[in-house]
Amino acid sequence: MAQPRLRPPAVPLVTHDPYFSVWSMADRLTDEPTRHWTGSEQQMAGLIRIDGQPLRFMGSLPRDIRAMPQTDLLVTPTSTRYTFDAAGVRLVLTFLTSALARDPEVLSRPLTYFTAGITSTDGKEHSVALYFDASAWLAVNVPEQRVALSRFRVAGMDALRAGTVDQPVLAKSGDNLRIDWGYLYLAVPPQPGAGTQVASLRARGEFAATGKLGETDELEIPASSRYQPVLAAAFDLGRVGAQPVSRYWMLAYDDGFSLQYFHRNLRPWWRRKGDTAADLLAAGARDYVSLAERARRFDEELTADLERAGGREYADIGVLAYRQALAAHKLAADIDGTPIYLSKENFSNGCIGTVDVFYPAAPVFLLLSPELLKAQMNPIFEYARIGRWPWPYAPHDLGQYPLANGQVYGGGERSEDRQMPVEESGN
């Protein structure tokens, strides 16, 4: 009997940085809503209609639509792939993040590709349509915040956008927080049978009943995000037989400013030369095929190295460690263009640039990208050098994410209360 693959405690779906970070915390993708790593719901939903019968393949709502049976799950260093089988049709859903540590230009892009591949498994042709939506909750900290919704044309694509009305850029710090500034984008490159809609949760039921989206964006959705407006896309694939048919779409997040470093608001690395969200989406569509191939080769190389070093179980753990380590960091550019790559603690005061977080993550970066390790450590050395840090040992942190304005743990710069001279200097 073949050894079963690892089922991670939390399955990475959209994992870029401490804010743009969506996971499935269930055995099957249809068991629960998708969630931010903090556990708060950030719903993404997927439906498929096979010969007129609707099924769910992502998310737990609507509950009156039966879940498509999940038959496989594979997590690689850059992707997560689910397989579903029902009614003579196989759906392979892939979440691809260009998490290539050796290429900071690509690594820093906050954009995930969703690819749905469909084939017939019973020798017959089937009528198939697909639906996906992302809730505006991906762009708020709490459901009471008001959101604004819009649509654009970008490089021939439909691009839908959601973000808070108030846009409190870098206005708060803490542990159990989600981002509430910047904008979430759903972009659909031109493909046969594709359509988009700014909608409410009603769109799921309408698609289940008709296989289509409404022809008009919903203009009267209440501004409070607790009503869960969604950015939706649908694809009419027509008749699908043994020849595979695929469609893809992109989910991206432009935060505009990512970190505050000694009271300087820093741009994300991909934006440092003046690129905009439109440039990000256009580059994503342009590079889709080449990045998918580069990611495939990287996955094979790193996984094979891990298996040679410690066997399959070791490789499974190593792959998860890679995904989690990269998702815990944000790459930004200082005012002189110097890369700054800082982490966020996970439910441990929410500190930024913590030395005892860098330490266990260091092997990944020492192996694959020493430049990123340098971008982690230089801010700590700079902090100690400029005289703000008064103690003769290493600091614990640079602040509380996303504000790196000086140590907040223990006595900080004020006293030696709860300092960690041996642990941090040893690390």
VEXZA-739834 format. One record per residue (C-alpha): residue in three letters; x, z, y; residue number from 1. Coordinates in Angstrom, 3 decimals, decimal comma. Each point is the difference from the previous one (the first is absolute). Layout:
> ALA/X/Z/Y/NUM $
...
This chain:
> MET/0,000/0,000/0,000/1 $
> ALA/1,305/-0,927/3,453/2 $
> GLN/0,933/2,908/2,231/3 $
> PRO/-2,630/0,385/2,765/4 $
> ARG/1,174/-0,582/3,526/5 $
> LEU/0,269/2,885/2,413/6 $
> ARG/-3,131/0,845/1,992/7 $
> PRO/1,391/1,402/3,259/8 $
> PRO/-1,615/3,143/1,438/9 $
> ALA/-0,688/-2,177/3,048/10 $
> VAL/0,216/-3,776/-0,238/11 $
> PRO/1,617/-1,711/3,024/12 $
> LEU/-2,168/-2,749/1,494/13 $
> VAL/0,888/-0,505/3,680/14 $
> THR/3,178/2,012/0,553/15 $
> HIS/2,113/-0,680/3,076/16 $
> ASP/0,598/3,197/1,960/17 $
> PRO/-1,484/3,504/0,360/18 $
> TYR/-3,053/-1,353/1,862/19 $
> PHE/-0,711/-3,377/-1,636/20 $
> SER/-0,168/1,438/-3,488/21 $
> VAL/-3,012/-0,532/-2,317/22 $
> TRP/-0,085/1,122/-3,648/23 $
> SER/-2,297/0,218/-2,996/24 $
> MET/-0,065/3,557/-1,351/25 $
> ALA/-2,062/-0,752/-3,096/26 $
> ASP/0,425/-1,307/-3,539/27 $
> ARG/-1,804/-3,202/0,951/28 $
> LEU/-0,164/-1,803/3,339/29 $
> THR/-3,803/0,248/-0,105/30 $
> ASP/-0,217/3,764/-0,677/31 $
> GLU/0,457/1,223/3,584/32 $
> PRO/0,314/-1,275/3,562/33 $
> THR/3,527/-1,014/0,962/34 $
> ARG/1,731/2,650/2,091/35 $
> HIS/2,760/0,644/2,486/36 $
> TRP/2,811/2,015/-1,568/37 $
> THR/-1,396/3,122/1,685/38 $
> GLY/-3,133/-0,395/-2,150/39 $
> SER/-2,337/-1,163/2,763/40 $
> GLU/-2,187/-2,968/-0,898/41 $
> GLN/1,214/-3,350/1,256/42 $
> GLN/-2,358/-2,272/-1,854/43 $
> MET/0,886/-3,436/-1,223/44 $
> ALA/-2,658/-1,627/-2,142/45 $
> GLY/0,031/-2,962/-2,372/46 $
> LEU/-2,945/-1,760/-1,667/47 $
> ILE/-0,227/-3,027/-2,265/48 $
> ARG/-3,070/-2,050/-0,932/49 $
> ILE/0,156/-1,704/-3,385/50 $
> ASP/-2,870/-2,392/-0,661/51 $
> GLY/-2,077/1,888/2,561/52 $
> GLN/0,718/3,499/-1,355/53 $
> PRO/1,911/2,333/2,371/54 $
> LEU/2,749/2,345/-1,202/55 $
> ARG/2,351/2,399/1,804/56 $
> PHE/3,757/-0,324/-0,432/57 $
> MET/1,167/2,287/2,842/58 $
> GLY/-1,523/3,180/1,387/59 $
> SER/-2,894/2,106/-1,254/60 $
> LEU/-2,700/-1,382/2,313/61 $
> PRO/-2,658/-1,343/-0,272/62 $
> ARG/-0,588/2,216/-3,043/63 $
> ASP/-2,972/-2,095/-1,123/64 $
> ILE/2,385/-2,893/-0,696/65 $
> ARG/1,672/0,311/-3,390/66 $
> ALA/3,779/0,359/-0,137/67 $
> MET/1,960/-2,897/-1,496/68 $
> PRO/1,972/1,407/-2,967/69 $
> GLN/3,670/0,516/0,856/70 $
> THR/2,280/-1,074/-2,840/71 $
> ASP/3,513/0,319/1,432/72 $
> LEU/2,082/1,453/2,824/73 $
> LEU/3,598/-0,821/0,857/74 $
> VAL/2,002/1,495/2,877/75 $
> THR/3,240/-1,725/1,042/76 $
> PRO/2,415/0,696/2,871/77 $
> THR/-1,934/-2,324/2,325/78 $
> SER/-3,465/-0,392/-1,505/79 $
> THR/-2,904/1,528/-1,869/80 $
> ARG/-1,965/-2,184/-2,408/81 $
> TYR/-3,378/0,817/-1,512/82 $
> THR/-1,717/-2,050/-2,696/83 $
> PHE/-3,771/-0,013/-0,571/84 $
> ASP/-2,062/-1,773/-2,681/85 $
> ALA/-3,761/-0,539/-0,148/86 $
> ALA/-2,596/-2,687/-0,733/87 $
> GLY/2,577/-2,510/-1,207/88 $
> VAL/2,129/0,287/3,150/89 $
> ARG/3,381/1,631/0,620/90 $
> LEU/0,942/1,192/3,498/91 $
> VAL/3,615/0,869/0,807/92 $
> LEU/0,235/1,786/3,356/93 $
> THR/3,468/0,403/1,508/94 $
> PHE/0,990/2,099/3,012/95 $
> LEU/3,351/-1,351/1,233/96 $
> THR/2,072/1,821/2,595/97 $
> SER/3,283/-1,592/1,052/98 $
> ALA/1,872/3,246/-0,699/99 $
> LEU/3,422/-1,652/-0,167/100 $
> ALA/2,444/2,719/1,050/101 $
> ARG/2,834/-2,495/0,418/102 $
> ASP/-1,969/-1,944/2,636/103 $
> PRO/-1,093/2,299/2,868/104 $
> GLU/-1,610/-2,917/1,839/105 $
> VAL/-2,482/-0,493/-2,834/106 $
> LEU/-0,161/3,662/-1,023/107 $
> SER/-1,173/1,005/3,462/108 $
> ARG/-3,013/-2,343/-0,021/109 $
> PRO/-3,130/2,171/-0,355/110 $
> LEU/-1,867/-2,619/-2,025/111 $
> THR/-1,305/-0,004/-3,577/112 $
> TYR/-1,121/-3,086/-1,920/113 $
> PHE/-3,026/0,174/-2,283/114 $
> THR/-0,112/-2,728/-2,641/115 $
> ALA/-2,936/-0,488/-2,361/116 $
> GLY/0,598/-2,247/-3,015/117 $
> ILE/-3,046/-0,946/-2,095/118 $
> THR/-0,234/-1,785/-3,350/119 $
> SER/-2,650/-0,507/-2,649/120 $
> THR/0,747/1,738/-3,302/121 $
> ASP/-2,845/-1,298/-2,157/122 $
> GLY/0,487/-3,770/0,242/123 $
> LYS/-2,919/-0,411/2,408/124 $
> GLU/-0,233/-0,671/3,702/125 $
> HIS/-1,369/2,771/2,219/126 $
> SER/-1,258/0,103/3,556/127 $
> VAL/2,196/2,550/1,849/128 $
> ALA/0,055/1,486/3,492/129 $
> LEU/2,178/2,814/1,401/130 $
> TYR/-0,488/2,582/2,727/131 $
> PHE/2,450/2,385/1,714/132 $
> ASP/-0,341/2,381/2,899/133 $
> ALA/2,153/2,576/1,760/134 $
> SER/-1,667/2,882/1,826/135 $
> ALA/0,767/0,755/3,632/136 $
> TRP/0,965/3,451/-1,308/137 $
> LEU/3,478/-1,466/-0,581/138 $
> ALA/0,393/0,088/3,795/139 $
> VAL/-1,331/3,502/0,838/140 $
> ASN/1,137/3,569/-0,538/141 $
> VAL/-3,523/1,439/-0,402/142 $
> PRO/-3,361/-1,726/-0,546/143 $
> GLU/-1,403/1,191/3,347/144 $
> GLN/2,329/-2,288/1,968/145 $
> ARG/-1,497/-3,096/1,606/146 $
> VAL/1,270/-3,419/-1,066/147 $
> ALA/-0,007/-3,477/1,484/148 $
> LEU/-0,262/-3,105/-2,189/149 $
> SER/0,953/-3,583/0,791/150 $
> ARG/1,065/-3,329/-1,473/151 $
> PHE/2,694/-2,527/0,890/152 $
> ARG/1,420/-3,339/-1,080/153 $
> VAL/3,678/0,271/-0,910/154 $
> ALA/2,001/-2,990/-1,273/155 $
> GLY/-3,150/-1,552/-1,441/156 $
> MET/-1,123/3,272/-1,621/157 $
> ASP/-2,976/2,255/0,555/158 $
> ALA/1,356/3,429/0,997/159 $
> LEU/-2,314/2,992/0,305/160 $
> ARG/1,131/3,134/1,859/161 $
> ALA/-0,993/3,675/0,146/162 $
> GLY/1,410/2,817/2,117/163 $
> THR/-1,043/3,091/1,922/164 $
> VAL/-1,515/-0,336/3,445/165 $
> ASP/2,216/2,714/1,504/166 $
> GLN/3,383/-1,127/-1,429/167 $
> PRO/1,858/3,356/0,273/168 $
> VAL/3,485/-1,438/-0,540/169 $
> LEU/2,409/2,597/-1,445/170 $
> ALA/-2,248/2,693/1,453/171 $
> LYS/0,158/2,509/-2,853/172 $
> SER/2,216/1,122/-2,836/173 $
> GLY/-0,619/1,852/-3,216/174 $
> ASP/-0,314/-0,113/-3,744/175 $
> ASN/-3,576/-0,787/-1,020/176 $
> LEU/-0,424/-2,894/2,459/177 $
> ARG/-0,864/-3,696/-0,149/178 $
> ILE/0,910/-2,564/2,656/179 $
> ASP/-2,565/-0,503/2,768/180 $
> TRP/1,728/-2,515/2,213/181 $
> GLY/0,944/-3,622/-0,579/182 $
> TYR/-2,114/-2,461/-1,955/183 $
> LEU/-0,884/-0,864/-3,572/184 $
> TYR/-0,177/-3,730/-0,794/185 $
> LEU/-1,618/-1,906/-2,842/186 $
> ALA/1,245/-3,593/0,018/187 $
> VAL/-1,178/-2,814/-2,283/188 $
> PRO/2,082/-3,192/-0,044/189 $
> PRO/-2,015/-3,239/-0,384/190 $
> GLN/-1,209/-0,335/-3,611/191 $
> PRO/-2,984/-1,695/-1,645/192 $
> GLY/-3,182/2,050/0,149/193 $
> ALA/1,446/2,747/2,206/194 $
> GLY/-1,987/1,868/2,641/195 $
> THR/0,325/3,178/2,066/196 $
> GLN/-2,332/2,429/1,754/197 $
> VAL/0,190/3,058/2,214/198 $
> ALA/-2,642/2,070/-1,707/199 $
> SER/-1,374/3,331/-1,158/200 $
> LEU/-0,157/1,311/-3,555/201 $
> ARG/-3,163/-2,122/-0,334/202 $
> ALA/2,252/-2,995/-0,584/203 $
> ARG/0,797/1,251/-3,508/204 $
> GLY/-3,646/-0,025/-1,010/205 $
> GLU/-0,601/-3,385/1,601/206 $
> PHE/2,903/-1,515/-1,898/207 $
> ALA/-1,160/1,576/-3,256/208 $
> ALA/-3,419/-1,586/0,499/209 $
> THR/1,004/-3,427/1,312/210 $
> GLY/3,719/-0,530/-0,683/211 $
> LYS/0,551/-0,650/3,705/212 $
> LEU/0,735/1,722/3,289/213 $
> GLY/-2,387/-0,096/2,921/214 $
> GLU/0,508/-2,934/2,352/215 $
> THR/0,136/2,301/3,049/216 $
> ASP/2,247/2,955/0,737/217 $
> GLU/-1,945/3,248/0,320/218 $
> LEU/0,031/0,713/3,720/219 $
> GLU/-2,021/3,223/0,063/220 $
> ILE/2,112/2,232/-2,270/221 $
> PRO/0,150/3,530/1,527/222 $
> ALA/3,350/0,695/1,631/223 $
> SER/0,620/3,188/-1,982/224 $
> SER/2,162/-0,825/-2,984/225 $
> ARG/-2,032/2,378/-2,180/226 $
> TYR/-2,377/-2,957/-0,450/227 $
> GLN/2,921/-1,771/-1,705/228 $
> PRO/0,133/-3,463/1,505/229 $
> VAL/2,044/-2,318/-2,207/230 $
> LEU/2,114/-3,111/0,247/231 $
> ALA/-1,280/-2,239/-2,792/232 $
> ALA/1,051/-3,206/-1,733/233 $
> ALA/-1,677/-2,014/-2,752/234 $
> PHE/1,063/-2,958/-2,121/235 $
> ASP/-2,264/-2,414/-1,847/236 $
> LEU/2,166/-1,305/-2,858/237 $
> GLY/-2,648/-2,266/-1,482/238 $
> ARG/0,325/-0,674/-3,729/239 $
> VAL/3,031/1,638/-1,634/240 $
> GLY/1,259/-1,007/-3,454/241 $
> ALA/3,213/0,486/-1,941/242 $
> GLN/2,063/-1,328/2,905/243 $
> PRO/0,927/3,018/2,187/244 $
> VAL/-1,447/0,126/3,513/245 $
> SER/1,422/2,311/2,646/246 $
> ARG/-0,715/1,128/3,554/247 $
> TYR/1,941/2,302/2,297/248 $
> TRP/-0,451/1,962/3,194/249 $
> MET/2,118/2,343/2,115/250 $
> LEU/-0,471/3,504/1,361/251 $
> ALA/2,313/1,043/2,843/252 $
> TYR/0,413/2,805/2,528/253 $
> ASP/1,553/-0,376/3,439/254 $
> ASP/0,701/3,434/1,467/255 $
> GLY/1,663/-1,371/3,164/256 $
> PHE/2,175/3,108/0,302/257 $
> SER/1,080/1,843/-3,154/258 $
> LEU/2,139/3,039/0,837/259 $
> GLN/1,034/2,115/2,949/260 $
> TYR/3,736/0,713/-0,031/261 $
> PHE/1,085/2,565/2,594/262 $
> HIS/-3,003/-0,984/2,104/263 $
> ARG/0,628/-3,740/-0,247/264 $
> ASN/-2,864/-1,932/-1,587/265 $
> LEU/1,496/-2,387/-2,546/266 $
> ARG/-1,293/-3,342/-1,204/267 $
> PRO/-0,248/-0,727/-3,729/268 $
> TRP/3,047/-1,926/-1,182/269 $
> TRP/-1,922/-3,265/-0,528/270 $
> ARG/-1,189/0,127/3,644/271 $
> ARG/3,356/0,677/1,634/272 $
> LYS/0,498/-3,620/1,174/273 $
> GLY/-3,455/-0,310/1,521/274 $
> ASP/-1,992/-1,177/-3,030/275 $
> THR/-3,737/0,678/0,051/276 $
> ALA/-2,679/0,557/-2,635/277 $
> ALA/-0,681/-3,742/0,098/278 $
> ASP/3,648/-0,663/-0,851/279 $
> LEU/-0,161/2,531/-2,841/280 $
> LEU/-3,056/-1,641/-1,559/281 $
> ALA/1,358/-3,524/0,459/282 $
> ALA/3,307/0,976/-1,620/283 $
> GLY/-1,880/1,675/-2,832/284 $
> ALA/-1,947/-3,158/-0,806/285 $
> ARG/3,076/-2,210/0,397/286 $
> ASP/2,146/2,119/-2,325/287 $
> TYR/-2,585/0,888/-2,651/288 $
> VAL/1,304/-2,276/-2,761/289 $
> SER/3,697/0,650/0,618/290 $
> LEU/-0,445/3,768/0,313/291 $
> ALA/-2,041/0,163/-3,193/292 $
> GLU/2,862/-1,715/-1,836/293 $
> ARG/2,667/2,193/1,610/294 $
> ALA/-2,006/3,101/-0,877/295 $
> ARG/-0,396/-1,138/-3,600/296 $
> ARG/3,755/-0,461/-0,411/297 $
> PHE/0,742/3,351/1,640/298 $
> ASP/-2,540/1,773/-2,229/299 $
> GLU/1,574/-1,462/-3,127/300 $
> GLU/3,538/0,841/1,105/301 $
> LEU/-0,650/3,612/1,042/302 $
> THR/-2,270/0,788/-2,961/303 $
> ALA/2,539/-1,426/-2,461/304 $
> ASP/2,777/2,083/1,581/305 $
> LEU/-2,127/3,147/-0,269/306 $
> GLU/-0,866/-0,686/-3,629/307 $
> ARG/3,664/-0,541/-0,876/308 $
> ALA/0,869/3,272/1,697/309 $
> GLY/-2,640/2,195/-1,618/310 $
> GLY/-2,651/-1,857/-1,960/311 $
> ARG/-3,565/-0,923/0,781/312 $
> GLU/-1,274/3,414/1,051/313 $
> TYR/2,931/0,392/2,372/314 $
> ALA/-0,754/-3,448/1,425/315 $
> ASP/-3,667/0,891/0,543/316 $
> ILE/0,977/3,130/1,929/317 $
> GLY/2,677/-1,887/1,934/318 $
> VAL/-2,464/-2,685/1,076/319 $
> LEU/-2,425/2,632/1,296/320 $
> ALA/2,827/1,819/1,789/321 $
> TYR/0,973/-3,262/1,694/322 $
> ARG/-3,551/-0,672/1,195/323 $
> GLN/-0,477/3,566/1,201/324 $
> ALA/3,380/0,278/1,727/325 $
> LEU/-0,551/-3,157/2,039/326 $
> ALA/-3,598/0,950/0,832/327 $
> ALA/1,204/3,339/1,400/328 $
> HIS/2,166/-1,639/2,680/329 $
> LYS/-0,538/-2,025/3,166/330 $
> LEU/2,511/-2,508/1,388/331 $
> ALA/0,080/-0,177/3,792/332 $
> ALA/2,359/-1,326/2,657/333 $
> ASP/1,644/2,173/2,642/334 $
> ILE/0,157/-1,339/3,549/335 $
> ASP/3,414/-1,593/-0,676/336 $
> GLY/-1,186/-1,620/-3,244/337 $
> THR/1,540/2,585/-2,312/338 $
> PRO/-2,081/0,439/-3,179/339 $
> ILE/-1,559/3,436/-0,494/340 $
> TYR/-1,504/0,725/-3,415/341 $
> LEU/-1,777/3,344/-0,177/342 $
> SER/-2,059/1,767/-2,657/343 $
> LYS/-3,095/2,182/0,072/344 $
> GLU/-0,380/3,111/-2,136/345 $
> ASN/-2,981/0,022/-2,339/346 $
> PHE/-2,168/3,106/0,641/347 $
> SER/2,993/2,101/1,013/348 $
> ASN/-0,365/0,393/3,779/349 $
> GLY/0,083/-3,776/0,507/350 $
> CYS/3,564/0,050/1,311/351 $
> ILE/1,779/-3,227/0,911/352 $
> GLY/3,575/-0,834/-0,934/353 $
> THR/0,339/2,987/-2,322/354 $
> VAL/3,464/0,358/-1,522/355 $
> ASP/-1,319/1,360/-3,306/356 $
> VAL/-2,307/-3,033/-0,248/357 $
> PHE/2,772/-2,499/0,710/358 $
> TYR/2,149/1,608/-2,687/359 $
> PRO/-2,171/-0,718/-3,087/360 $
> ALA/-0,903/-3,456/1,340/361 $
> ALA/3,631/-0,905/0,649/362 $
> PRO/0,798/-1,541/-3,435/363 $
> VAL/-2,515/-2,804/0,596/364 $
> PHE/1,607/-0,947/3,277/365 $
> LEU/3,598/0,544/-1,110/366 $
> LEU/-0,623/-2,484/-2,798/367 $
> LEU/-2,104/-2,600/1,765/368 $
> SER/0,483/0,333/3,772/369 $
> PRO/2,711/2,251/1,444/370 $
> GLU/-0,969/-1,291/3,454/371 $
> LEU/-3,378/1,688/-0,348/372 $
> LEU/1,705/3,253/-1,000/373 $
> LYS/2,149/-0,309/3,112/374 $
> ALA/-3,206/-0,487/2,045/375 $
> GLN/-1,288/3,261/-1,514/376 $
> MET/3,097/2,088/0,594/377 $
> ASN/1,165/-1,200/3,424/378 $
> PRO/-2,919/1,662/1,853/379 $
> ILE/0,893/3,341/-1,631/380 $
> PHE/3,657/-0,367/1,015/381 $
> GLU/-1,034/-1,037/3,507/382 $
> TYR/-2,259/3,043/0,293/383 $
> ALA/2,865/2,318/-0,963/384 $
> ARG/2,419/-1,806/2,323/385 $
> ILE/-1,953/0,035/3,265/386 $
> GLY/-0,011/3,797/0,330/387 $
> ARG/-3,726/0,592/-0,413/388 $
> TRP/0,701/1,481/-3,439/389 $
> PRO/1,737/3,360/0,618/390 $
> TRP/0,830/1,158/-3,528/391 $
> PRO/3,243/-0,633/-1,958/392 $
> TYR/-1,778/-1,571/-3,003/393 $
> ALA/-2,234/-2,974/-0,715/394 $
> PRO/-3,554/-0,067/1,408/395 $
> HIS/-3,012/-0,015/-2,303/396 $
> ASP/-1,969/-2,732/1,764/397 $
> LEU/-0,389/-2,063/3,154/398 $
> GLY/-3,550/1,078/0,811/399 $
> GLN/-3,480/-0,529/-1,357/400 $
> TYR/-1,060/-3,524/-0,973/401 $
> PRO/-0,213/-2,301/1,918/402 $
> LEU/1,696/1,943/2,817/403 $
> ALA/3,760/0,382/-0,526/404 $
> ASN/0,707/2,145/3,050/405 $
> GLY/1,936/2,869/-1,572/406 $
> GLN/-0,326/2,399/-2,932/407 $
> VAL/-3,370/1,730/-0,371/408 $
> TYR/0,609/1,929/-3,236/409 $
> GLY/0,770/3,714/0,197/410 $
> GLY/1,709/1,080/3,189/411 $
> GLY/0,952/-3,566/0,849/412 $
> GLU/2,358/-0,041/2,963/413 $
> ARG/-1,127/3,473/1,143/414 $
> SER/1,065/2,402/-2,754/415 $
> GLU/1,464/0,165/-3,499/416 $
> ASP/-3,327/1,073/-1,463/417 $
> ARG/-0,606/-1,766/-3,356/418 $
> GLN/2,923/-2,371/0,437/419 $
> MET/1,623/-1,545/-3,093/420 $
> PRO/3,742/-0,208/0,697/421 $
> VAL/1,151/-0,286/-3,622/422 $
> GLU/-2,776/-2,295/-1,280/423 $
> GLU/0,077/-2,515/2,861/424 $
> SER/3,775/-0,109/0,352/425 $
> GLY/0,346/-0,262/-3,769/426 $
> ASN/-2,461/-2,880/-0,074/427 $
